[in-house]
Amino acid sequence: MQRLVEAAGESLAEPAAAPGLLSLSIPLWWQEQGCDLERDVLPALRKVAMRRRGPSFKKIVSWEYYNNLVAENRDARSRGLEAKHSPAEPKRNGLYYDPEVARRYRQDQEELLKRPLPALRVVA
């Protein structure tokens, strides 16, 4: 349960105000349906947590909120695809960092720096 709560982050309501979060029946049902914790469930929770930040969003009170996204991740994986947008692991300071995205960004920057600048044409 701790991993689920950590992945969902601040998007969850306080457990005292959300009895639906105290029961693990929904996460256990996901597992029975063939969902993988690491590849289907946690990425779904992180994705929602990244989108639902700040006081303007209503807090999630039940694990059922994630049903569709968890199922989409499972279905994509069963077709041989990883989750379309697999969010990164949260860092301790609350920011998200994906090493693969950072690596591709640095690689693209290096490629751009290797290219010569085009000559400017002066139009009179």
C-alpha positions, 0 to 999 in steps of 0.5 A: 500500500505504501508504494501505491500512496507514494506513487499517487502522491498529493493527488490522494485525499487523506485516508480518514476522509476517503475510506475507499483508499483504506481498502486494497480490494481494487488494487488486488482486483487489478492484479487478478485482472493481469495488471503488473504493479511496476508496469501498469499500476504505478505508472498510472498513479504517477501520471495522474499525480503529475496532472493533478497538482495544486489546490484547484484539483479535487483529491481522489477518494477511491482507487477506482479512479485509476481503473481505466488508466491501469487497464489501458496500460495493461492492454498496451503492454499485452499488445507489446507496447509499453505505457504510452506516457510512462511517467518518471519516478518522483524525486524526493523534492517532488519534481519528476525526472526521467533519465531517458528523456534527459539523455535524449535531450542532451543528445539532441542538443549535441547534434544541434551544436555540431551543425553549422549555422546557415549563412544569412542572406541580406536582402536589400 
